[in-house]
Amino acid sequence: MDKHAQVPAKFNTPLLMGILNITEDSFSDGGSFLDPGPAFMQAEKMIADGADILDIGGESTRPGSRAVDEETEMQRVLPVLARISESHPDLTISVDTRKSGVAEKAIASGAAIINDISALRFDSRMSAVLVANPEVKLIITHMQGEPETMQEDPRYEDVLESIDDFFAERIAFAATRGISRKRIMLDPGIGFGKDLSHNLRILANLGKFRRFDLPLVVGASRKRFINAVNPSDTTERIGGSLAAAWISALQGVQIVRVHDVKAHRQFFDTLLAITGEKL
C-alpha cells in the first residue's frame, strides 16, 4: 500500500448507494427488475434496508454489454423513477446514464445525481443539461474503452497515475463547460477496463484520490475480481463486497455502491457499535 493511502485510526460510515438495474443483462441481476412493479418493490426494499441513495440504470454497462437506444432506456427508467420520487420525496436518487435525453427527463422527474460512466465523453449535450440544472451532482467514472470491449485486454503503465491524470483532465473539462468542481464526485471505475491486479491496487490505494478534495464513490459490489480471488457466483460475493466496502471506508470514501444494502448496513452499524464511533 502506497504511503498516501495509509488508513486513519477512525472511520466514517460511507453512504450506501443501492443499485437498481432495470436491464436485461446486468452482470448480477439482469432481467430481475425489468417490469416497473418488481423494480419499485426492489427500490422499497433497499430503502427499508437502509439505502441512503438509489442509483437507477436502464442500460447495462457490464463487460461485453451493448448499448440500448435512448427511448428504451427512458421507458425503463422514468416510470420507476417518478414513482420512487413521489413516494420518497426526500430520498436522493441517482440515474446511471450516458445519454443527455435520459438525464434531462430524469432530472425533471426528481434525479439529483447523474452517474455518467463516460465522464461526459459519450454525449456532447450532457454538459449543457447539467449546466441548465446547477443543483444536480455529477459522478465522473474512469473507464478504459467502452463497456462492450473494455475487458478484452486492459493495460496501463501505472493504473493509479492514469486514473489520477484522467480525473484532473475531466474536472478541467467540466469547468470549461460551466460545471463547477463542487458538483463533482469521482469513481475510479472498479472493473471498468481493469484486470484483477489493477482492481486490487486501486482498492488498496484509494487514498491517493483524496488529493482532489472531492467525494469518492466506489462500486465493487459482486464484481468479477472477487471471483478471481475466491471463485463464487455473483450472488455469493457478499464477503468480498464487504471487504471492498470496508477498505474503502477506511480510506475516506464517502459513497459505496452496493447490491446488498441490508448486509452492508448491518456490517457498518456493527462496526460502529463495536468501535464506539456512535458514542
C-alpha positions as CSV (number, residue, x, y, z in Angstrom):
1,M,0.0,0.0,0.0
2,D,1.4,3.4,-1.0
3,K,2.2,5.8,1.8
4,H,-0.5,8.2,0.6
5,A,-3.1,5.5,1.3
6,Q,-2.3,4.9,5.0
7,V,-5.7,4.5,6.7
8,P,-6.9,6.6,9.6
9,A,-7.4,5.2,13.1
10,K,-11.1,6.1,12.9
11,F,-13.5,6.0,10.0
12,N,-16.8,7.4,9.0
13,T,-19.6,5.1,7.6
14,P,-19.9,5.8,3.9
15,L,-23.3,6.5,2.4
16,L,-24.9,3.4,0.8
17,M,-26.0,3.7,-2.8
18,G,-28.3,0.9,-3.6
19,I,-28.1,-0.4,-7.2
20,L,-31.4,-0.8,-9.1
21,N,-30.7,-2.3,-12.6
22,I,-33.7,-2.1,-14.9
23,T,-31.9,-4.0,-17.6
24,E,-32.0,-7.3,-19.4
25,D,-28.3,-8.2,-19.0
26,S,-26.6,-6.6,-16.0
27,F,-24.0,-9.0,-14.6
28,S,-25.7,-9.6,-11.3
29,D,-29.4,-9.2,-11.6
30,G,-30.2,-8.6,-15.3
31,G,-33.8,-9.2,-16.1
32,S,-35.0,-9.4,-12.5
33,F,-36.5,-5.9,-12.4
34,L,-37.4,-5.0,-16.0
35,D,-41.1,-4.6,-15.1
36,P,-42.0,-1.4,-13.2
37,G,-43.8,-3.3,-10.4
38,P,-40.9,-5.5,-9.3
39,A,-38.4,-2.6,-9.8
40,F,-40.4,-0.4,-7.5
41,M,-40.7,-3.2,-4.9
42,Q,-36.9,-3.7,-5.0
43,A,-36.4,0.0,-4.5
44,E,-38.8,-0.1,-1.5
45,K,-36.8,-3.0,-0.1
46,M,-33.4,-1.2,-0.4
47,I,-34.9,1.9,1.2
48,A,-36.2,-0.1,4.1
49,D,-32.8,-1.9,4.4
50,G,-31.1,1.4,4.8
51,A,-30.1,2.8,1.4
52,D,-29.1,6.5,1.6
53,I,-29.2,6.9,-2.2
54,L,-30.7,4.8,-5.1
55,D,-28.8,4.6,-8.4
56,I,-31.2,3.6,-11.2
57,G,-29.9,2.4,-14.5
58,G,-31.7,1.3,-17.7
59,E,-28.6,0.3,-19.7
60,S,-26.2,-2.4,-18.7
61,T,-22.6,-1.4,-18.6
62,R,-21.2,-4.8,-17.7
63,P,-18.2,-6.1,-19.7
64,G,-19.4,-7.1,-23.1
65,S,-22.7,-5.3,-22.9
66,R,-24.2,-3.5,-25.8
67,A,-25.8,0.0,-25.8
68,V,-29.6,0.4,-25.8
69,D,-31.3,3.3,-27.6
70,E,-32.4,6.4,-25.7
71,E,-36.1,5.7,-25.9
72,T,-35.8,2.2,-24.5
73,E,-33.7,3.5,-21.6
74,M,-36.2,6.2,-20.8
75,Q,-39.1,3.7,-20.9
76,R,-37.3,1.5,-18.4
77,V,-36.1,4.2,-16.0
78,L,-38.6,7.1,-15.9
79,P,-41.8,5.3,-14.7
80,V,-39.9,3.8,-11.8
81,L,-38.0,6.9,-11.0
82,A,-41.2,9.0,-10.9
83,R,-42.9,6.6,-8.6
84,I,-40.0,6.4,-6.2
85,S,-39.6,10.2,-6.2
86,E,-43.3,10.6,-5.4
87,S,-43.3,8.0,-2.6
88,H,-40.0,9.2,-1.1
89,P,-39.6,12.9,-1.9
90,D,-36.6,13.3,0.5
91,L,-34.6,10.4,-1.0
92,T,-31.5,11.2,-3.1
93,I,-31.9,9.5,-6.4
94,S,-29.1,9.0,-8.9
95,V,-29.6,7.9,-12.5
96,D,-26.9,5.9,-14.2
97,T,-26.9,7.1,-17.8
98,R,-24.6,8.4,-20.6
99,K,-27.4,10.0,-22.6
100,S,-28.4,13.6,-22.2
101,G,-32.0,13.0,-23.1
102,V,-32.4,10.4,-20.4
103,A,-30.6,12.7,-17.9
104,E,-32.8,15.7,-18.8
105,K,-36.0,13.8,-18.2
106,A,-34.7,12.0,-15.2
107,I,-33.8,15.4,-13.5
108,A,-37.3,16.6,-14.3
109,S,-38.6,13.5,-12.5
110,G,-36.5,14.0,-9.4
111,A,-33.0,12.8,-10.0
112,A,-30.4,14.7,-8.0
113,I,-27.3,12.9,-9.4
114,I,-26.2,11.9,-12.9
115,N,-23.9,8.9,-12.8
116,D,-22.2,9.2,-16.2
117,I,-19.7,6.3,-16.7
118,S,-18.4,8.0,-19.8
119,A,-17.4,11.1,-17.8
120,L,-19.0,13.5,-20.3
121,R,-17.4,11.8,-23.3
122,F,-20.3,9.9,-24.8
123,D,-22.9,12.6,-25.4
124,S,-21.7,16.1,-26.2
125,R,-25.0,17.6,-25.0
126,M,-24.7,16.1,-21.4
127,S,-22.7,19.1,-20.2
128,A,-25.5,21.5,-21.4
129,V,-28.1,19.5,-19.5
130,L,-26.0,19.7,-16.3
131,V,-25.4,23.4,-16.8
132,A,-29.1,24.0,-17.1
133,N,-29.6,22.1,-13.8
134,P,-27.0,23.6,-11.4
135,E,-28.3,21.8,-8.3
136,V,-27.6,18.3,-9.8
137,K,-24.4,16.5,-9.0
138,L,-22.2,14.5,-11.4
139,I,-20.3,11.3,-10.9
140,I,-17.2,11.1,-13.1
141,T,-16.1,7.5,-13.6
142,H,-12.8,6.3,-15.0
143,M,-13.2,3.7,-17.8
144,Q,-10.7,2.5,-20.3
145,G,-12.5,1.8,-23.6
146,E,-16.2,1.1,-23.9
147,P,-18.3,-1.5,-22.0
148,E,-18.5,-3.8,-24.9
149,T,-14.8,-4.2,-25.2
150,M,-13.2,-2.7,-22.1
151,Q,-12.2,-6.1,-20.5
152,E,-10.6,-7.6,-23.6
153,D,-7.0,-6.6,-22.8
154,P,-6.8,-3.6,-20.3
155,R,-3.3,-2.3,-19.9
156,Y,-1.7,0.6,-18.0
157,E,1.8,1.8,-17.4
158,D,0.6,2.8,-13.9
159,V,-3.1,2.4,-13.3
160,L,-3.2,4.8,-10.3
161,E,-1.4,7.6,-12.3
162,S,-3.7,7.0,-15.3
163,I,-6.8,7.4,-13.2
164,D,-5.3,10.5,-11.4
165,D,-4.5,12.1,-14.7
166,F,-7.9,11.3,-16.1
167,F,-9.7,12.8,-13.1
168,A,-7.6,16.0,-13.4
169,E,-8.4,16.3,-17.1
170,R,-12.1,15.6,-16.7
171,I,-12.5,18.1,-13.9
172,A,-10.8,20.7,-16.0
173,F,-13.0,19.8,-19.0
174,A,-16.2,20.1,-16.9
175,A,-15.1,23.5,-15.7
176,T,-14.7,24.7,-19.3
177,R,-18.3,23.6,-19.9
178,G,-19.6,25.5,-16.9
179,I,-19.8,22.6,-14.4
180,S,-18.1,23.6,-11.2
181,R,-15.9,21.1,-9.3
182,K,-18.1,21.4,-6.2
183,R,-20.7,19.4,-8.1
184,I,-18.4,16.5,-9.0
185,M,-17.9,13.1,-7.4
186,L,-15.1,10.7,-8.5
187,D,-15.4,7.0,-9.2
188,P,-12.1,5.1,-10.1
189,G,-14.2,2.5,-12.0
190,I,-13.5,-0.8,-10.5
191,G,-13.9,-3.4,-13.3
192,F,-14.2,-0.8,-16.0
193,G,-11.3,-1.7,-18.2
194,K,-9.2,-3.2,-15.4
195,D,-7.9,-6.7,-14.6
196,L,-7.5,-8.3,-11.2
197,S,-4.2,-6.6,-10.4
198,H,-5.5,-3.2,-11.4
199,N,-8.6,-3.5,-9.3
200,L,-6.7,-4.7,-6.2
201,R,-4.2,-1.9,-6.5
202,I,-6.9,0.7,-6.8
203,L,-8.8,-0.6,-3.8
204,A,-5.6,-0.7,-1.7
205,N,-4.7,2.9,-2.7
206,L,-8.0,4.8,-2.9
207,G,-6.5,7.5,-0.6
208,K,-4.4,8.7,-3.5
209,F,-7.5,10.3,-4.9
210,R,-8.3,12.3,-1.8
211,R,-6.0,14.9,-3.1
212,F,-8.8,16.2,-5.3
213,D,-10.8,17.0,-2.2
214,L,-14.0,15.7,-3.8
215,P,-16.3,12.9,-2.7
216,L,-15.2,9.5,-3.8
217,V,-17.6,6.8,-5.0
218,V,-16.6,3.1,-5.2
219,G,-18.6,0.4,-6.8
220,A,-17.0,-3.0,-6.2
221,S,-20.1,-4.9,-5.2
222,R,-20.3,-8.5,-6.5
223,K,-17.8,-7.8,-9.3
224,R,-15.8,-10.4,-11.0
225,F,-12.4,-9.6,-9.3
226,I,-14.0,-11.2,-6.2
227,N,-14.5,-14.4,-8.2
228,A,-10.8,-14.2,-9.3
229,V,-9.8,-14.1,-5.6
230,N,-12.3,-16.7,-4.4
231,P,-14.4,-18.5,-7.0
232,S,-18.1,-17.7,-6.5
233,D,-21.3,-16.9,-8.3
234,T,-22.3,-13.3,-8.4
235,T,-24.9,-13.6,-5.6
236,E,-22.4,-15.3,-3.4
237,R,-19.8,-12.5,-3.3
238,I,-21.1,-10.7,-0.2
239,G,-17.9,-11.4,1.7
240,G,-15.7,-9.8,-1.0
241,S,-18.1,-6.9,-1.4
242,L,-18.0,-6.2,2.3
243,A,-14.2,-6.4,2.3
244,A,-14.1,-3.8,-0.5
245,A,-16.6,-1.6,1.3
246,W,-14.5,-1.8,4.5
247,I,-11.2,-0.8,2.9
248,S,-13.0,2.0,1.0
249,A,-14.4,3.4,4.3
250,L,-11.0,3.2,5.9
251,Q,-9.6,5.4,3.2
252,G,-12.3,8.0,3.4
253,V,-14.6,7.0,0.6
254,Q,-17.9,8.8,1.0
255,I,-20.2,6.6,-1.1
256,V,-20.2,2.8,-1.7
257,R,-22.4,1.5,-4.5
258,V,-23.9,-1.9,-3.4
259,H,-26.4,-4.6,-4.3
260,D,-26.8,-6.0,-0.8
261,V,-27.9,-2.9,1.1
262,K,-29.1,-4.8,4.3
263,A,-25.8,-6.7,4.7
264,H,-23.7,-3.5,4.2
265,R,-25.9,-1.5,6.7
266,Q,-25.6,-4.3,9.3
267,F,-21.9,-4.6,8.7
268,F,-21.2,-0.9,9.2
269,D,-23.7,-0.5,12.1
270,T,-22.0,-3.3,13.9
271,L,-18.5,-2.0,13.3
272,L,-19.5,1.4,14.6
273,A,-21.1,-0.1,17.7
274,I,-18.0,-2.1,18.4
275,T,-15.6,0.8,17.9
276,G,-17.8,3.2,19.8
277,E,-17.9,5.7,16.9
278,K,-21.6,6.3,17.7
279,L,-21.0,7.1,21.4
